Amino acid sequence: MINVTEDRLNYSELLHPPEGYRVEFAVANTYSLDLETLIGFPIALNMSAEMNKTVLNDPLSIIEGIRQSSERLAVFCQGGQMLNSGRENRSIFGLLEDNVFEVNLEDQQKSFHPKIWLIKFVNEANESRYRLIVLSRNMTFDRSWDMAVALEGKRTEQNAGPDTEPLINLLTFLKSSISSHPKSQAIQSIIEELPYIEFDAEDKHIKDMNFLPLGIETNQSEVGELFSYYHQMLIVSPFLSKSMLEKLMKLKLTDENMKNILITRRTELSELPSNAFDHFDVYVIKETIIDGEEMISEGLELPDLQEIHAKLYVKRKYNIFNFYVGSANCSNNAFHGNVEFLLNFQYKRWGFKFDELIEELLGEDHKFQPFEKVEEIPVQEEVETPIKDRLADEVRRLSNLHSQATVTATENQYELLIEFDDFVPHFDMTISPLLSKASAQLKEKVTFHQLDLLELGEFYLVRVESGGERVERIIKIDTFGIPPNRNQKIYQHLIKDSNYFLQYISYLLADDFLLTSLEDKHLSGLENDFQSKQDYIPVIYEKMLRTAYYSPEKLADIEEIMNLIERESVVPETFLNVYSTFQQVIEDVTK
């Protein structure tokens, strides 16, 4: 169940629709959000493809994934925690603006920290299925060790009872933050259907599941069972508070010689007094793993660093095992103010023992065991808050202020005014429209002149600097006056010539998106070779005929793309002639 070498989950596969279903709407929660990572999720959701480098570097997959998700995805993240991408051409991010919503809590010391996906799928008969994925992972490229549980939900004929009420409360909380946005209606539709949805872990040993959102007004005492008496406990948490460890230890019933197990980060050990760990056997990931996996061949770059990021609590009282999986660290903020989400369930299997669980997690073979026991707790060190953390907090403070931006047309260009209420910067700060290279010192009112349409958007890059350190974050600001054809211009910018257009049409008509994209790569080298394009038209026509029979809904996608492009220089005349003939044939057949 939690064997780190055998029980691995593929994040992409968790998002793939069931056979015969498609995504109707998906709601995701995360603390940190990397826009580069966000590009990959629509591809997994809508095209059942892997979020690997091949796909993420394929422009056709990116464009089509985002187009299909434009009205079907809402991602909620902590305000000021969007990470800057290194992508050179950022125009694609303009198409993601309507998918992302920042959440700022009234108490700026607390965080929006849940990590879940709730996905509604529908089939041709309009039958719905749901999938709830409860994670400890943020939507970033971080390679730390995390945990996830996926539940499948099916509709019942009668109200399934109060089981989904906590989940409804969380969605209601999210919906309240975007009440004026059209996607709030999609969330409301899910809220109305959830009472009839019964979730199943598809594991006969997992029983009595409870959804536990924390930090929202309607759910303040829902984790009471976690803080009840027990005999043994396993805690996996990257970040800790002394008072939380003490609180849990006071609830232990058995002899002190039977210690609890704590798996955490090595860096946390010197943050707390050593006596905080007196009643725990403490484990950390081996330094050889944190420093990077072994290079599998000479000359390769060292992989990214790894650490523990999973959050798991397992309590044993007599022969009853309660599991808690989700986003909440073993810290004061997690259980007293943050918005978090935990899944609680009982694990019931004849003969199951606590020691068996520990052996499965820690591993019997020491050669491959990823964890090592800490024999001596280091002395607590007084450490100041790292300057980068203070810089990041400054962006969060900025994100929490009331702000707005206004676009004004000036001949063939645009002027942009950004306004913040009562903002006094504590550090050197600059702000830029994310889609532009223009930059200005951040103050209560900032004006940009002579911007092109492709430079306008609601994402803004904020840079904070002090003492030679710099933090970059993206914030979203309500921006009024952006011309309604801005997205159309982005598509026209991305689908830049007729070769690319033909590749895209071929891609749309494919049964296997990625395979078709790879097969059609040769088109990118054709430049304006008319004969080559003309030779390729019959191939697309054949695909269109097959599509009309097996997947006629894809033909509407072609029409939508052509409307988005609206450029004669991009859509070849030969294709327009063939497409016109094809439409006539379809009309004649369907009469």
LUMFIMAR-797841 format. One record per residue (C-alpha): x negated, y, z. Coordinates in steps of 0.25 Angstrom, whole numbers, plus 2048, in hexadecimal, padded with zeros to 3 digits. Each point is the difference from the previous one (the first is absolute). Layout:
N
XYZ...
//
This chain:
591
8008008007F580A8037F47F87FC7F780B7FA7FA7F77F580C7F87FC80D8098027FC80B7F780B8097F98008067F380580E8018048017F18087F380180780580C80680B7F78047F87F480F7FE7FE8067F28018027F97F380C8067F980080D8087FB80E7FE7FD80B80A80C8098037FA80880A7F480080A7FD80780D7F28008057FA80680D7F18038027F78098097F58027F68038017F17F67FF7F58068057F37F77F77F88057F480880E8057FE7FE7FF7F17FF7F080180D7FE80880A8037F47F87F67F88027F580A80E8048028058017F27F67F77F87FC7F580A7F28037FD7F48008097FB80D8067F27FD7FC7F58097F98047FB7F280E8058017FD80D8087F78047F580A7FD7F580780D7FC80C7F97FA8037F880D7FF80C8088098097F780B7F57FF7FF7FC80F80280E80480B8037F58087F48057FF80480F80380E7FE80E7FF8067FE7F38087F580280A7FF80980C7F380080880080780E7F28048067FB80880B7FF80F7FC7F18037FD7FC7F27FF8007FF7F07F27FD7FC7F98067F47FD7F77F47F38017F88087FE7F37FB80A7F680D8027F980A80380B80C8037F78067F280280280480F80A80B7FC8097F47FC7FF7FB80E80580C80780F7FC8017FC7F38067F980580C80580780D7F880580C8057FE80E7FC80A80B8057FE80E80380B8097F57FC80A7F38017F77F97F780A8097F57FB7FF7F97F38097FA7F67FA7F28008097F57FB7FB7F77F580C7F87F98067FE7F280F7FE7FF8037FC7F180D7FD7FA8017F77F480C7FE7F78027F67F58098007F380C7FD8087FD80C8097FE7F680C7F680680A7F47FB8087F78078097F27FE8057FA80680D7F18018017FB80380D7F18048007F58068087F98067F380180E7FA8028037F27F18027FD7F47F87FA7FB7FD80E7FB7F28018027FE80F8077F380580F80280280C7F780280D7FF7F980E7F98018097FF7F480F7FD80380A7FD7F580E80680180D7FB7FA80E80580080B7FA80880F8017FE80280580E7F980B8097F47F980580180780D7F68098077F37FA7FC7FD80A7F580580C8087F18048047FC8007F280C8087FC7FC80A80B7F28027FA8068027F280980A8067F58078067F88007F380D8057F880280C8097F28057FC8048007F180F8038018008097F47F87F77F78087F77F67F87F480680780180D80D7FA7F97F87F47FC7FB7FE80F80F8038048047F47F77F67F780780580480E80E7FD7FC7FC7F27FB7F77FC80B80A7FC80A8037F47F67F27FC7FE7FA7F48087F18008007F87F38017F17FD8018027F37F97F87F980B8097F78087F780380D80380F7FF80C80380880880B8077FA80C7F880180E8047FD80D7F97FA80A8097FE80E7FB7F980980A80180F80280D8047FB80B80480980A7F47FE7F57F68047F880480D8007F38088007F57F57F37FB8048037FD80E7FE7F17FE7F18037FC7FE80680E8067F58087F97F58087F87F57F97F67F58027F68037F57FE80A7F57F88037F37FE80E7FC7FB8047F37FE80F7FF7F58097F980380C80A8037FF80F80480880C7FC7FC80E80E8038068067F67F67F67F580380380280F80F8007FE8007F37F97F67FA80980980380C80B7F77FA7F87F48008057F58087F57F58007F37FE8077F580B7FC7F77F57FB8097FE7F47FC80D7F98078077F57FA8017F27FD80D7FA7FB8027F17FC80F7FD7F58087FA7F280080680181080080C8008097F87F980B7F880C80480C8097FF8067FA80D7FA7FD80E7FB7F28008097FB80B80C8027F67FC7F37FA7FE7F880D80B7F77FE7FE7FE7F17F77F77F87FC80A7F57FD7FD7F27FC8097F47FD7FD7F27F17FC7FD7F780B7FC7FC7F97F480E8007FB80280F8037F48047F98057F97F38027F37FA7F47F87FB7FC8057F28047F47F77F58037F67F48087FF80180F7FC80F80280480480B8088037FE80F80F7FE80280880A8097FF7FF80F80B7F880780680080E80C7FC80880C8087FD80B7F580380A80280C8057F48078057FC80D8037F28048077FD80E8017F280680A7FF80C8017F18038027FA7F380680C7F97F88077F680380F7FC7F98067F480080F7FD7FA8047F37FF80E7F97FA80D8017FF80380F7F28018077FE7FC80E80080F80480880B8078048077F38057F47F980A7FD80B80380E8058038097F47FB7FA7F380A7FB7F67FC7F27FE8067F27FC7FE7F38068077F27FC8027F780C8037F17FF7FF7F48087F87F47FB8067F38037F87F37FD8007F38087F27FF8077FB80E7FC7F680580A7F980E8027F37F97FF8047FB7F280380E7FC7F38068057F87F57F98078027F37FD80F8017F18008057FC7F37F87FA7F38057F48007F67F780B8067F98017F280C8067FA80780680C80180F7FD80180480E7F680080C80280180E7FB80C8087F87FC80B7FD80D80680980D7FF7F880C7FD80080C80980A80A7FD7FB80C7F980580E8008028037F180680D7FB80A7FF7F57F97FF7F380080C7F88077F97F480B7FC80980280F8048008047F180A7F67FD80980580B7FF80E7FA8067FB7F380B7F980880380D8088018077F28097F57FB80980280C80380F7FD80B8057F87FB8037F28058017F27FA8047F28078087F57FC7FF7F180280C7F77FF8007F17F780A7FA8008007F17FA7F27FC7FA7FE80E8057FF80E7FD80780E8017F880D80280680D7FE7F780D80580480D7FE7FB80E80780580D7F780480B7F47FA7FC7F28038067F57F77FB7F67FB80A7F67FB7F67FC8047F280B7FB7F78038017F180D7FB7F88027FC7F280B7FB7F77FC7F17FF8028017F17F780C7FE7F280380380380E8057FD80280F80380B80A7FD80380F80C7FC80880880A80780E8038028038057F27F77FA7F48028047F27FB7F97F38018067F37FF7FB7F18047F28038047F67F580D7F88017F87F38027F980780C80D8028088067F680A8037FD80F7F37FA8047F58098057F27FC8047FB80680D7F18018047FC80280E7F18038037F880280D7F27FD8047FC7F97F380C7F780080C8007F780D7FA80080A7FF7F480E7FD80180D8027F780C80680580E8027F980680E80080E8027FB7FD8087F380C8087F98008047F27F87F57F98067FF7F28087F37FE7F87FB7F57F37FF8088017F18018037FF7F17F38087FE7F87F68088057F47F87FD8087F37F28028067FE7F28048067FA7F37F78097F88007FA7F18077F67F77F67F480380380280F80F8017FD8007F37F87F97F980B80A80580A80C7FB7F87F97F27FE7FE80080F80E8038038057F57F77F77F68068037F38097F38018077FC80F8027F27FF8037FD7F57F68068097F57F880C8057F37F87FF8037FB7F280480E7FB7F38078057FA7FF7F180B80B7FC7F980A8097F48007F68098027F380080F8018098057F57FE7F47F780E8007F97FF7F37F97FC7F980E80C8068068097FC7F57FB7F280180480080E80E8047FE8067F37FC7FA7FA80D80880A80880C7FD7F87FF7F18027FF80380F80C80A7FF8097F57FA7FC7F680B80380A80B80D8037FA8047F28027F97FD80D7FF80D80780880B7FA7FF80980C7F28037FB8058077F480580B8097F18028057FB8027F280B80B7FE7FC80680D7F18017FD8038067F280980B8077F480280A7F68027F58088097F67F38017F88007FD7F17F17FF8008017F580A80B7F77FB7FC7FB7F280A8027F57FF7F17FC8057FD80E80B8097FF8057FA7F37FF7F280680780480D80B8077F88027F37F77FF7F880D80B8088078097FF7F37FE7F18008047FF80F80C8087FE8057F77F47FE7F380880780580C80D8067F8
//
